[in-house]
Amino acid sequence: MIPAITIVRMTGARDRAELPLLVLGPSLGTSASTLWTACAAGLTDAFDVVAWDLPGHGHNRSVPDEPFTMTELAAGVLRVVDDVLTQRDQPRGPFFYAGDSVGGAVGLQLMLDVPDRVVAAGLLCTGAQIATPDSWTERIGKVSQSGTPVMVSASAERWFGPGFAEREPERASALLHALSDAVDEGYIQVCGALASYDVRDQLSRVAAPVLAVAGSADVATPPDKLREIAHGVQDGTYVELDGVAHLAPAEAPDAVARLLREHFLGEQSSGEGARREESPGMTVRREVLGDAHVDRAVAGTTDFTRDFQELITAYAWGEIWTRPGLDRRSRSMITLTALIARGHHEELAMHVRAALRNGLTVDELKEVLLQSAIYCGVPDANTAFRIAQRVLDEEGIS
């Protein structure tokens, strides 16, 4: 049973066909408009932004006769995204994706089911498993008996971080009204899909770059749920928003827009109010090579080079440089010798800087190059000394 999904356009008609497509997914009980409008305002200059509504939510009043799974829900989303792409003369083309809660879970499912379609994803306040089957069964019972309004009070406590409802009363009220207006059966069917949803053992198959954003005050999908995603996928970055609970796009729209632009476009942001954690490979890569070098490499990544960048981050930096058998000083000395021996002068300056960052003294660097002169050849060592001297001069090291 593939449910019908309704798309809400958030970008004006002018020039949107020239912009990359960004698809936004909702949280259970919310509508696309109430959750994403404020955040989308910071994205529509760079993306053709569309959001989708769950069955029985927002503009989507359609509810299937039979229950559906998360796989089928993701298929319904993909079907309507394909309609949008066909209208853009890009049938079965790629797209960016961001989703909150069940919308984030759909993003994970899409990256598992159609890995060639999602360029990169931002997954907010979600999990590879959300809550427990028993808790969903209990919620289904409550809504079956009393309707979605019975969830409003508990959701007001669970959805919003401290002080949000007082700071943004209209936005908070609109979100709670969307919950109250949701069709009971649609809400129940989404609960049923979440009750059987668990892709924790499949995270390692996700290859697209993933930004996992947690709210520090989120009790529905606590930060550990997002860390699990960031650490489980092949290329994950974890960010935590201080004082935010379960609806990050509505609670911190400007911060979420900045994070998504940074993740999708490589734009630099201040990161104010956010704590960032990256994959182990990316963390070590930054520690060894420096933020400036890695940021340049990330910003210069293209569709053609992305797979290679992900490969070296995951395996060279995530598997080899993190092994406990050798310290980083020793690994730097080995790497310098190998680069000299193979004549990879274009990489040598970068690793001279890395060796100094890893604790090699200038005298130790000189000894490595002298040793290489004997075992690799004087001409190669001569070039290495010239490159190393240039680095020392640039770094102001005598």
RODO-2510 file (C-alpha; in nm, 4 decimals, decimal comma):
residues 398
     n   res          X          Y          Z
     1     m     0,0000     0,0000     0,0000
     2     i     0,1808     0,3126    -0,1244
     3     p     0,0096     0,6172     0,0304
     4     a    -0,0699     0,9334    -0,1629
     5     i     0,1567     1,2248    -0,0736
     6     t     0,0859     1,5935    -0,1258
     7     i     0,3583     1,8404    -0,2231
     8     v     0,3684     2,2000    -0,0991
     9     r     0,5793     2,4370    -0,3099
    10     m     0,7868     2,6873    -0,1155
    11     t     0,9796     2,8486    -0,4035
    12     g     0,8216     3,0929    -0,6469
    13     a     0,7926     2,9974    -1,0119
    14     r     1,0609     3,2371    -1,1315
    15     d     1,4001     3,0703    -1,1985
    16     r     1,3217     2,7674    -0,9822
    17     a     1,3916     2,5221    -1,2659
    18     e     1,7564     2,6367    -1,2636
    19     l     1,7952     2,5672    -0,8908
    20     p     1,8709     2,2240    -0,7417
    21     l     1,5682     2,0506    -0,5917
    22     l     1,5451     2,0305    -0,2121
    23     v     1,2728     1,8121    -0,0599
    24     l     1,1627     1,8740     0,3007
    25     g     0,9878     1,6157     0,5182
    26     p     0,7558     1,6732     0,8201
    27     s     0,7306     1,5485     1,1735
    28     l     0,4319     1,3393     1,2823
    29     g     0,1381     1,5655     1,3659
    30     t     0,2729     1,8687     1,1796
    31     s     0,2109     2,0088     0,8351
    32     a     0,4775     2,1005     0,5834
    33     s     0,3834     2,4687     0,6037
    34     t     0,3754     2,5056     0,9811
    35     l     0,7024     2,3168     1,0321
    36     w     0,9170     2,4416     0,7437
    37     t     0,7979     2,7838     0,6200
    38     a     1,0240     2,9957     0,8426
    39     c     1,3284     2,7806     0,7681
    40     a     1,2558     2,7579     0,3947
    41     a     1,2753     3,1373     0,3717
    42     g     1,6510     3,0996     0,4184
    43     l     1,6795     2,8352     0,1449
    44     t     1,4655     2,9397    -0,1505
    45     d     1,7317     3,1644    -0,3046
    46     a     1,9579     2,8610    -0,3503
    47     f     1,7117     2,5731    -0,3981
    48     d     1,3800     2,4868    -0,5573
    49     v     1,2179     2,3929    -0,2258
    50     v     0,9221     2,1586    -0,1962
    51     a     0,7843     2,0021     0,1203
    52     w     0,5455     1,7115     0,1589
    53     d     0,2542     1,6323     0,3884
    54     l     0,1874     1,2992     0,5562
    55     p    -0,1422     1,1184     0,4899
    56     g    -0,4167     1,2981     0,6808
    57     h    -0,1921     1,5955     0,7626
    58     g    -0,1860     1,9515     0,6325
    59     h    -0,3033     1,9746     0,2727
    60     n    -0,3061     1,5952     0,2372
    61     r    -0,6495     1,4759     0,3483
    62     s    -0,6071     1,1398     0,1756
    63     v    -0,5769     0,8363     0,4005
    64     p    -0,5210     0,4880     0,2556
    65     d    -0,7619     0,2101     0,3375
    66     e    -0,4805    -0,0235     0,4434
    67     p    -0,1791     0,0243     0,6741
    68     f     0,1549     0,1074     0,5149
    69     t     0,5204     0,0601     0,6083
    70     m     0,7993     0,3166     0,6155
    71     t     0,9304     0,1652     0,2932
    72     e     0,5928     0,2265     0,1307
    73     l     0,5732     0,5781     0,2729
    74     a     0,9164     0,6532     0,1244
    75     a     0,7984     0,5105    -0,2076
    76     g     0,5011     0,7474    -0,1978
    77     v     0,7324     1,0418    -0,1361
    78     l     0,9619     0,9330    -0,4199
    79     r     0,6656     0,9023    -0,6539
    80     v     0,5587     1,2639    -0,6016
    81     v     0,9203     1,3873    -0,6115
    82     d     0,9548     1,2140    -0,9485
    83     d     0,6494     1,4061    -1,0662
    84     v     0,8201     1,7324    -0,9676
    85     l     1,1441     1,6295    -1,1383
    86     t     0,9581     1,5331    -1,4550
    87     q     0,8002     1,8793    -1,4589
    88     r     1,1546     2,0167    -1,4381
    89     d     1,2594     1,7996    -1,7381
    90     q     1,4760     1,5934    -1,5024
    91     p     1,2958     1,2573    -1,4839
    92     r     1,4452     1,0348    -1,2114
    93     g     1,6992     1,3074    -1,1388
    94     p     1,8916     1,3676    -0,8139
    95     f     1,7683     1,5815    -0,5257
    96     f     1,8704     1,7052    -0,1835
    97     y     1,6637     1,5994     0,1165
    98     a     1,5998     1,7244     0,4699
    99     g     1,3446     1,5900     0,7153
   100     d     1,2453     1,6139     1,0795
   101     s     1,1392     1,3107     1,2893
   102     v     0,9379     1,0754     1,0655
   103     g     1,0436     1,2995     0,7758
   104     g     1,4054     1,2273     0,8653
   105     a     1,3303     0,8558     0,8879
   106     v     1,1891     0,8723     0,5354
   107     g     1,5166     1,0332     0,4273
   108     l     1,7116     0,7387     0,5672
   109     q     1,4758     0,4976     0,3935
   110     l     1,5203     0,6785     0,0612
   111     m     1,8997     0,6605     0,0884
   112     l     1,8709     0,2866     0,1487
   113     d     1,6142     0,2195    -0,1241
   114     v     1,7362     0,4554    -0,4007
   115     p     2,0954     0,5415    -0,3055
   116     d     2,1688     0,6992    -0,6428
   117     r     1,8953     0,9623    -0,6093
   118     v     1,9700     1,1516    -0,2841
   119     v     2,2721     1,3808    -0,3276
   120     a     2,3002     1,4594     0,0441
   121     a     2,0623     1,4659     0,3397
   122     g     1,9962     1,6640     0,6540
   123     l     1,8256     1,4456     0,9156
   124     l     1,6847     1,6376     1,2110
   125     c     1,5473     1,5169     1,5455
   126     t     1,5006     1,1628     1,4180
   127     g     1,6438     0,8146     1,4549
   128     a     1,7156     0,4883     1,2798
   129     q     1,4500     0,3632     1,5225
   130     i     1,2098     0,5993     1,6993
   131     a     1,0553     0,5098     2,0369
   132     t     0,9348     0,1497     2,0878
   133     p     0,6588    -0,0630     1,9354
   134     d     0,4775    -0,0642     2,2715
   135     s     0,4803     0,3153     2,2957
   136     w     0,3357     0,3464     1,9449
   137     t     0,0680     0,0915     2,0274
   138     e    -0,0251     0,2938     2,3361
   139     r    -0,0436     0,6137     2,1309
   140     i    -0,2564     0,4448     1,8654
   141     g    -0,4998     0,3437     2,1412
   142     k    -0,5280     0,6990     2,2741
   143     v    -0,5903     0,8554     1,9332
   144     s    -0,8327     0,5801     1,8337
   145     q    -1,0380     0,6563     2,1421
   146     s    -1,0150     1,0367     2,1664
   147     g    -0,8705     1,1686     1,8378
   148     t    -0,5572     1,3715     1,7706
   149     p    -0,6569     1,6577     2,0083
   150     v    -0,5734     1,4223     2,2954
   151     m    -0,2060     1,4514     2,1931
   152     v    -0,1871     1,8318     2,2014
   153     s    -0,0940     1,8792     2,5673
   154     a     0,1801     1,6143     2,5691
   155     s     0,3124     1,7336     2,2333
   156     a     0,3396     2,0920     2,3568
   157     e     0,5769     1,9658     2,6267
   158     r     0,7668     1,7286     2,3977
   159     w     0,7946     1,9407     2,0837
   160     f     0,9281     2,2742     2,2122
   161     g     1,2444     2,3694     2,3924
   162     p     1,2410     2,5952     2,7027
   163     g     1,0761     2,9303     2,6357
   164     f     0,9928     2,8699     2,2695
   165     a     0,6137     2,8922     2,3080
   166     e     0,6529     3,2232     2,4943
   167     r     0,8949     3,3651     2,2342
   168     e     0,7016     3,2441     1,9283
   169     p     0,3376     3,2001     2,0398
   170     e     0,1923     3,2184     1,6869
   171     r     0,4277     2,9556     1,5471
   172     a     0,3743     2,7246     1,8448
   173     s    -0,0036     2,7663     1,8197
   174     a    -0,0014     2,6928     1,4444
   175     l     0,1941     2,3708     1,5022
   176     l    -0,0437     2,2513     1,7731
   177     h    -0,3464     2,3389     1,5576
   178     a    -0,1994     2,1309     1,2747
   179     l    -0,1814     1,8372     1,5159
   180     s    -0,5390     1,8869     1,6322
   181     d    -0,6576     1,9114     1,2704
   182     a    -0,4792     1,5950     1,1542
   183     v    -0,7098     1,3128     1,0428
   184     d    -0,7138     1,0532     1,3190
   185     e    -0,6681     0,7556     1,0874
   186     g    -0,3778     0,9183     0,9047
   187     y    -0,2010     0,9885     1,2334
   188     i    -0,2656     0,6313     1,3478
   189     q    -0,1298     0,4817     1,0271
   190     v     0,1940     0,6786     1,0547
   191     c     0,2276     0,5549     1,4141
   192     g     0,1853     0,1997     1,2853
   193     a     0,4582     0,2496     1,0254
   194     l     0,6956     0,3856     1,2905
   195     a     0,6197     0,0949     1,5240
   196     s     0,7856    -0,1504     1,2835
   197     y     1,0591     0,0840     1,1617
   198     d     1,4174    -0,0089     1,2524
   199     v     1,7112     0,0374     1,0127
   200     r     1,9891     0,0529     1,2722
   201     d     2,1622    -0,2503     1,1235
   202     q     2,1547    -0,0932     0,7752
   203     l     2,3155     0,2441     0,8484
   204     s     2,6540     0,1385     0,7083
   205     r     2,4919     0,1086     0,3647
   206     v     2,4136     0,4815     0,3542
   207     a     2,6809     0,6426     0,1366
   208     a     2,5419     0,9918     0,0739
   209     p     2,6747     1,2667     0,3053
   210     v     2,4467     1,2948     0,6087
   211     l     2,4111     1,5857     0,8482
   212     a     2,2488     1,4598     1,1698
   213     v     2,1042     1,7489     1,3738
   214     a     1,9895     1,6922     1,7321
   215     g     1,8131     1,9197     1,9763
   216     s     1,9782     1,9246     2,3181
   217     a     1,6304     1,9347     2,4808
   218     d     1,4699     1,6680     2,2598
   219     v     1,3232     1,3832     2,4653
   220     a     1,1427     1,2198     2,1711
   221     t     1,4611     1,1548     1,9725
   222     p     1,7477     1,2354     2,2120
   223     p     2,0919     1,3385     2,0861
   224     d     2,2245     0,9810     2,1076
   225     k     1,9785     0,8850     1,8324
   226     l     2,1409     1,1362     1,5989
   227     r     2,4934     1,0412     1,7044
   228     e     2,4042     0,6823     1,6173
   229     i     2,3134     0,7937     1,2658
   230     a     2,6187     1,0177     1,2201
   231     h     2,8571     0,7476     1,3378
   232     g     2,6772     0,4634     1,1594
   233     v     2,6604     0,5994     0,8045
   234     q     2,9663     0,6160     0,5810
   235     d     2,9929     0,9972     0,5797
   236     g     2,8140     1,1509     0,8767
   237     t     2,8382     1,4799     1,0659
   238     y     2,6677     1,5406     1,4004
   239     v     2,5484     1,8837     1,5161
   240     e     2,3589     1,9629     1,8359
   241     l     2,1416     2,2726     1,8709
   242     d     2,1344     2,4127     2,2233
   243     g     1,7922     2,4614     2,3807
   244     v     1,6049     2,3045     2,0882
   245     a     1,3634     2,0140     2,1311
   246     h     1,1911     1,8056     1,8626
   247     l     1,0928     2,0535     1,5897
   248     a     1,4244     2,2135     1,4979
   249     p     1,3108     2,3697     1,1644
   250     a     1,0396     2,5649     1,3487
   251     e     1,2289     2,6300     1,6731
   252     a     1,5600     2,7384     1,5159
   253     p     1,4781     2,8109     1,1505
   254     d     1,7752     3,0378     1,0808
   255     a     2,0258     2,7991     1,2383
   256     v     1,8830     2,4993     1,0509
   257     a     1,8873     2,6902     0,7209
   258     r     2,2534     2,7843     0,7764
   259     l     2,3462     2,4261     0,8606
   260     l     2,1701     2,2890     0,5534
   261     r     2,3359     2,5449     0,3267
   262     e     2,6729     2,4595     0,4755
   263     h     2,6122     2,0868     0,4329
   264     f     2,4645     2,1010     0,0821
   265     l     2,6551     2,3940    -0,0680
   266     g     2,9759     2,4104     0,1328
   267     e     2,8942     2,7592     0,2614
   268     q     3,0677     2,8619     0,5807
   269     s     2,8596     2,9628     0,8819
   270     s     2,9342     3,0821     1,2319
   271     g     2,7778     2,7721     1,3854
   272     e     2,6381     2,9917     1,6644
   273     g     2,4299     2,7901     1,9088
   274     a     2,5433     2,4584     1,7613
   275     r     2,7894     2,1943     1,8763
   276     r     2,9413     1,9969     1,5876
   277     e     3,0722     1,6418     1,5827
   278     e     3,1958     1,4726     1,2662
   279     s     3,2712     1,1166     1,1642
   280     p     3,5893     0,9711     1,3206
   281     g     3,7632     0,9859     0,9820
   282     m     3,6772     1,3513     0,9255
   283     t     3,7787     1,4402     1,2812
   284     v     4,1237     1,2836     1,2377
   285     r     4,1602     1,4337     0,8902
   286     r     4,1017     1,7804     1,0357
   287     e     4,3366     1,7192     1,3294
   288     v     4,6190     1,6049     1,1028
   289     l     4,5755     1,8316     0,7979
   290     g     4,4083     2,1339     0,9577
   291     d     4,0627     2,2861     0,9143
   292     a     4,1673     2,5256     0,6375
   293     h     4,2942     2,2476     0,4109
   294     v     3,9966     2,0193     0,4759
   295     d     3,7455     2,3008     0,4295
   296     r     3,9028     2,3826     0,0920
   297     a     3,8863     2,0159    -0,0078
   298     v     3,5218     1,9852     0,0988
   299     a     3,4248     2,3099    -0,0741
   300     g     3,5931     2,1896    -0,3928
   301     t     3,4148     1,8546    -0,3948
   302     t     3,2108     1,7871    -0,7080
   303     d     2,9719     1,5101    -0,8044
   304     f     3,2652     1,3525    -0,9910
   305     t     3,5082     1,3634    -0,6952
   306     r     3,2652     1,3107    -0,4045
   307     d     3,2967     0,9303    -0,3931
   308     f     3,6768     0,9533    -0,3789
   309     q     3,6656     1,2126    -0,1003
   310     e     3,4301     0,9890     0,0968
   311     l     3,6587     0,6891     0,0337
   312     i     3,9737     0,8525     0,1698
   313     t     3,7875     1,0032     0,4662
   314     a     3,6358     0,6685     0,5640
   315     y     3,9346     0,4415     0,5022
   316     a     4,2612     0,6394     0,5022
   317     w     4,1620     0,8641     0,7916
   318     g     3,8867     0,6609     0,9584
   319     e     4,0494     0,3168     0,9429
   320     i     4,4293     0,3595     0,9166
   321     w     4,5169     0,6880     1,0881
   322     t     4,2927     0,5954     1,3830
   323     r     4,4606     0,2592     1,4515
   324     p     4,6304     0,2450     1,7932
   325     g     4,9426     0,0542     1,6815
   326     l     5,1421     0,3657     1,5833
   327     d     5,1290     0,7215     1,7083
   328     r     5,0668     1,0037     1,4640
   329     r     5,4306     1,1161     1,4641
   330     s     5,5340     0,7727     1,3399
   331     r     5,2590     0,7660     1,0788
   332     s     5,3705     1,1067     0,9537
   333     m     5,7315     0,9879     0,9159
   334     i     5,6189     0,6815     0,7225
   335     t     5,3915     0,8899     0,5017
   336     l     5,6661     1,1429     0,4208
   337     t     5,9056     0,8639     0,3247
   338     a     5,6457     0,6960     0,1024
   339     l     5,5603     1,0227    -0,0738
   340     i     5,9290     1,0957    -0,1388
   341     a     5,9914     0,7440    -0,2657
   342     r     5,6981     0,7566    -0,5053
   343     g     5,7658     1,1115    -0,6195
   344     h     5,4284     1,2455    -0,5041
   345     h     5,5535     1,5990    -0,4604
   346     e     5,2048     1,7477    -0,4951
   347     e     5,1108     1,5836    -0,1615
   348     l     5,4424     1,6393     0,0166
   349     a     5,3922     1,9988     0,1354
   350     m     5,0564     1,9075     0,2869
   351     h     5,2117     1,6196     0,4828
   352     v     5,5129     1,8244     0,5921
   353     r     5,2630     2,0598     0,7568
   354     a     5,0793     1,7582     0,8986
   355     a     5,4028     1,6157     1,0407
   356     l     5,4799     1,9426     1,2168
   357     r     5,1233     1,9487     1,3514
   358     n     5,1699     1,5905     1,4710
   359     g     5,4732     1,6878     1,6790
   360     l     5,7786     1,6347     1,4553
   361     t     6,0530     1,8845     1,5253
   362     v     6,2442     2,0522     1,2441
   363     d     6,5470     1,8387     1,3296
   364     e     6,3397     1,5204     1,3117
   365     l     6,1967     1,6292     0,9778
   366     k     6,5499     1,6822     0,8501
   367     e     6,6501     1,3330     0,9647
   368     v     6,3564     1,1773     0,7773
   369     l     6,4613     1,3542     0,4584
   370     l     6,8261     1,2545     0,5043
   371     q     6,7246     0,8922     0,5578
   372     s     6,5151     0,9141     0,2417
   373     a     6,8159     1,0405     0,0466
   374     i     6,9936     0,7102     0,1135
   375     y     6,7024     0,4735     0,0514
   376     c     6,4946     0,6685    -0,2025
   377     g     6,7594     0,8639    -0,3940
   378     v     6,9372     1,1982    -0,3736
   379     p     6,7317     1,3728    -0,6476
   380     d     6,4058     1,2842    -0,4715
   381     a     6,5425     1,3998    -0,1366
   382     n     6,6716     1,7208    -0,2966
   383     t     6,3179     1,8017    -0,4158
   384     a     6,1795     1,7069    -0,0748
   385     f     6,4212     1,9428     0,1031
   386     r     6,3195     2,2266    -0,1286
   387     i     5,9475     2,1656    -0,0663
   388     a     5,9982     2,1277     0,3092
   389     q     6,1997     2,4491     0,3253
   390     r     5,9238     2,6358     0,1492
   391     v     5,6716     2,5070     0,4047
   392     l     5,8989     2,6089     0,6945
   393     d     5,9349     2,9566     0,5451
   394     e     5,5586     2,9908     0,4981
   395     e     5,4989     2,8773     0,8562
   396     g     5,7647     3,1143     0,9909
   397     i     5,9693     2,8260     1,1338
   398     s     6,3482     2,8513     1,1261
***
